[in-house]
Structure formats: structure tokens, C-alpha cells
């Protein structure tokens, strides 16, 4: 039996002679095995399905985002339910089925949207944005009296924690409030500032239903969310 030392020329133990490293034909360790990489068919992207007339989204959670119709140029809303489905609305609030944007309810319309960089930027989002640009570049109105004492729907474009001081009428006494300052796009080409309790759980890209009241905050009239509820089109 070979002891792996002083191998003879005809040793075939694998460590010397025929089969030793760099040895004769068929040498054990000198053999190189080449593994051919497996070839897989390219994975179909979500965006590729738009060209086939099927509107889809990469985002795995609900999101509503203002955008522009690539067919007629109207201001509309992109909405995904988080399961890949996409629908477009002219306006926010029930009855949602009556507010679907007609240009983008057909396969031809979706195929037209597949050529829009604006639509693609939203459809291919894989994470919720920390803010949404205000449509038309307009600043949020700090106070809009026509929204007072009304139930309104809007998309949260921005949110920021703020400390404000609430006063009653002409009283000089002010109460400190920990609040959220929300920039809310209502779909009427207006973005308004609404303040809400810091305890409200609301995120950018969510549709909220708010009952606004007028309050004196920091010595000025402001809209305060008396009630605030996050709403989903498929649940109303």
C-alpha cells in the first residue's frame, strides 16, 4: 500500500505518479471542471406590461399620486392598491367608480401611457416617497376659508411635525399643541395647509377625508382637522 511518500512512477494513488498534480493524463488535482452558467429567460418587468395594455405598479403598498393624463393633458390621480393594480381618477371621493379617467380605462389608453416618462416614474416606484411635488409648482395656501366646516378629500403631499399655539378669540392665553402640518392636494388645482393632531397616523401618498374647522394658530386663522380618516377607493 502506498504511504504517500517517495512515489514510484507507476503509482496511481492520486498524490504521485500517474494522477499526481501536473502528472500524466487524467491527473486527479490537475483536472479543471468548467461549470457552464445556466441561462434563464429575462424576467418580464412590470413596466413592459403597459405596452401590452395592462397598467401595473411595482409598489407593494397603496399609493395615490397626482399626475397628468398623457392622452388629454388633464390633471388626474394615479392610484395603486399595493397588489400591482393601477387605476386613474379624475377626482377624489365616492362614488369612485364614476370618477375613473376615461382616457386610461382602455388598453389603447394604457399603451399610450406606456410612452409617458411621468407615468413611468410613478409606476416603477418601489418605495413610498417622502414627499410628492406640488402640481404646477404652486405653494400650499396657508388658509382657505372656503374649506372651513366642510368634509373634503385630498392627497397628502407633505407632512411635518410642528409646535403651534392655539388661542381662543381675543384671549391672550395660548395653548401649546404638538401638531402635523399637512400639504393637501384636493384635485381642484389647489393645495392647502391643514393642521392635525400629532397622534394622527397619516403618510405621504394617502388619501384622507377631513372635516376642517377654523382655529387661531400662532395668531392667524388656519384650518384644523376636526376629524381625519385615511380612506381607500376600493373600500368605499
C-alpha positions in Angstrom: 0.0 0.0 0.0 1.3 3.4 -0.9 2.3 5.6 2.1 2.1 8.8 0.0 5.9 9.2 0.2 8.6 8.5 -2.5 6.0 7.6 -5.1 7.0 5.2 -7.8 6.5 6.2 -11.4 3.6 3.8 -11.7 1.9 4.9 -8.5 -1.8 5.7 -9.0 -2.7 6.8 -5.5 -3.6 10.3 -6.8 -0.8 12.1 -5.0 2.1 11.0 -7.2 3.0 9.2 -10.4 0.1 9.0 -12.8 -2.6 11.2 -11.3 -0.3 13.4 -9.3 -0.6 17.2 -9.6 0.7 18.1 -13.0 1.4 14.4 -13.8 0.2 12.2 -16.5 -3.0 12.0 -18.3 -6.1 12.2 -16.2 -4.2 13.5 -13.2 -6.6 14.0 -10.2 -6.0 17.6 -9.0 -4.8 18.8 -12.4 -8.3 18.3 -13.8 -10.3 21.5 -14.2 -14.1 21.3 -14.2 -15.8 24.2 -16.1 -19.4 24.8 -15.0 -21.5 26.5 -17.7 -23.7 29.2 -16.3 -27.4 28.4 -16.6 -29.3 30.7 -18.9 -32.6 32.0 -17.8 -35.2 33.8 -19.8 -35.1 37.5 -19.0 -37.7 38.4 -16.2 -40.6 40.5 -17.5 -40.7 43.9 -15.9 -43.9 45.4 -14.6 -43.4 48.4 -16.9 -43.2 46.1 -20.0 -46.8 45.2 -19.4 -48.0 48.8 -20.0 -47.1 48.4 -23.7 -49.4 45.4 -23.8 -52.3 47.5 -22.4 -52.1 46.4 -18.8 -51.5 49.1 -16.1 -49.3 47.7 -13.3 -47.3 49.1 -10.4 -44.1 47.8 -8.6 -45.0 49.3 -5.3 -46.1 46.8 -2.7 -48.4 49.2 -0.7 -51.2 51.5 -1.5 -50.3 54.9 -3.0 -52.2 57.8 -4.6 -50.2 60.3 -6.6 -51.2 63.4 -8.7 -50.2 63.2 -12.3 -51.2 64.3 -15.8 -53.0 62.3 -18.4 -50.6 61.6 -21.3 -53.6 61.5 -23.7 -55.6 64.6 -23.0 -53.4 66.5 -20.6 -55.9 66.6 -17.7 -54.9 66.7 -14.1 -55.6 63.2 -12.7 -54.7 60.8 -9.9 -52.7 57.6 -10.2 -53.7 55.0 -7.6 -52.4 51.6 -6.8 -53.8 49.3 -4.2 -50.4 47.7 -3.4 -51.2 44.4 -5.2 -49.9 45.7 -8.6 -53.3 47.0 -9.8 -53.4 50.6 -11.1 -56.4 52.9 -11.8 -56.7 56.6 -12.6 -59.2 59.0 -11.1 -60.4 62.4 -12.2 -61.4 63.4 -8.7 -61.2 62.0 -5.1 -64.1 60.6 -3.0 -67.0 58.3 -3.6 -68.6 57.2 -5.8 -65.1 56.2 -7.0 -66.2 54.1 -10.0 -67.9 57.2 -11.5 -64.6 59.1 -11.3 -62.3 56.9 -13.3 -60.5 58.8 -16.0 -61.9 57.6 -19.4 -58.7 58.0 -21.4 -56.9 55.4 -19.2 -59.7 52.8 -18.8 -58.9 51.1 -22.2 -55.9 49.0 -23.4 -55.2 51.7 -26.1 -55.1 54.4 -23.4 -52.7 52.3 -21.3 -50.5 51.7 -24.3 -50.4 55.4 -24.9 -49.4 55.9 -21.2 -46.5 53.5 -21.7 -44.7 56.2 -23.6 -45.0 58.7 -20.7 -42.0 59.3 -18.6 -44.2 60.9 -15.9 -46.4 57.9 -15.6 -43.4 55.6 -15.7 -41.7 57.4 -12.8 -44.7 56.7 -10.6 -45.5 53.2 -11.8 -41.9 52.0 -11.2 -41.6 53.3 -7.6 -40.5 50.5 -5.2 -40.7 52.6 -2.0 -43.1 55.2 -0.8 -41.8 58.8 -1.5 -41.0 61.0 1.5 -42.7 63.9 -0.3 -44.7 64.5 -3.6 -44.0 67.6 -5.7 -46.9 70.0 -5.6 -48.6 70.1 -9.0 -48.0 73.2 -11.1 -45.3 74.3 -8.7 -47.7 76.2 -6.6 -47.1 76.7 -2.9 -49.7 75.4 -0.4 -52.3 78.1 0.6 -51.8 78.8 4.3 -55.5 79.4 4.8 -58.5 78.7 2.5 -61.8 79.8 4.2 -64.0 78.0 1.6 -62.8 74.7 3.0 -64.0 75.5 6.6 -66.8 73.4 8.1 -66.7 71.0 5.1 -65.8 67.4 4.6 -63.1 67.2 2.0 -60.8 64.6 0.3 -57.2 65.2 -0.5 -53.8 63.5 -1.1 -51.1 64.2 1.5 -48.1 65.6 -0.4 -46.0 66.6 2.6 -46.2 66.2 6.4 -44.1 67.9 9.0 -44.2 67.8 12.8 -44.7 71.3 14.3 -45.3 73.0 17.6 -48.2 75.6 17.3 -50.0 77.8 19.7 -53.8 77.9 19.8 -55.7 80.9 21.1 -59.5 81.5 21.5 -60.8 84.7 20.1 -59.2 87.8 21.6 -57.8 86.0 24.5 -54.0 86.4 25.0 -53.8 82.9 26.5 -52.3 80.4 24.1 -52.3 76.6 24.4 -49.3 74.7 23.1 -50.2 72.0 20.6 -48.0 69.3 19.0 -49.3 69.1 15.5 -48.8 67.9 12.0 -48.6 70.4 9.2 -50.1 68.7 6.1 -49.9 69.9 2.5 -53.1 68.5 1.0 -53.8 68.4 -2.7 -57.6 68.4 -3.3 -57.6 67.9 -7.1 -59.1 71.3 -7.7 -55.7 72.7 -8.8 -55.3 73.8 -5.2 -53.0 72.7 -2.4 -54.0 73.8 1.1 -52.3 73.7 4.5 -54.2 71.7 7.1 -53.1 71.1 10.7 -53.9 67.9 12.6 -53.1 66.3 15.8 -49.6 64.7 16.1 -51.4 61.5 17.0 -52.8 61.1 13.5 -51.2 58.2 11.6 -51.0 59.6 8.1 -48.4 59.2 5.4 -47.4 60.9 2.2 -49.4 59.5 -0.7 -52.5 58.6 1.3 -56.0 59.9 0.6 -57.6 61.5 3.7 -61.1 62.6 4.4 -61.1 65.6 6.7 -63.6 67.8 8.4 -61.9 71.2 8.7 -62.6 73.9 11.3 -61.0 77.3 11.7 -58.6 77.8 14.6 -56.4 80.6 15.6 -52.9 79.1 15.4 -49.8 81.2 16.0 -52.1 84.3 16.0 -53.6 83.6 12.5 -56.6 81.8 11.1 -55.8 78.2 10.0 -57.6 75.0 9.0 -57.6 72.4 11.7 -58.6 68.8 11.1 -61.5 68.2 13.5 -61.7 64.6 12.1 -59.2 62.8 9.9 -59.6 59.4 8.3 -57.4 57.6 5.8 -59.6 56.2 3.0 -59.1 53.7 0.2 -61.0 53.8 -3.1 -61.7 50.1 -3.1 -63.1 50.2 0.4 -65.7 52.9 -0.1 
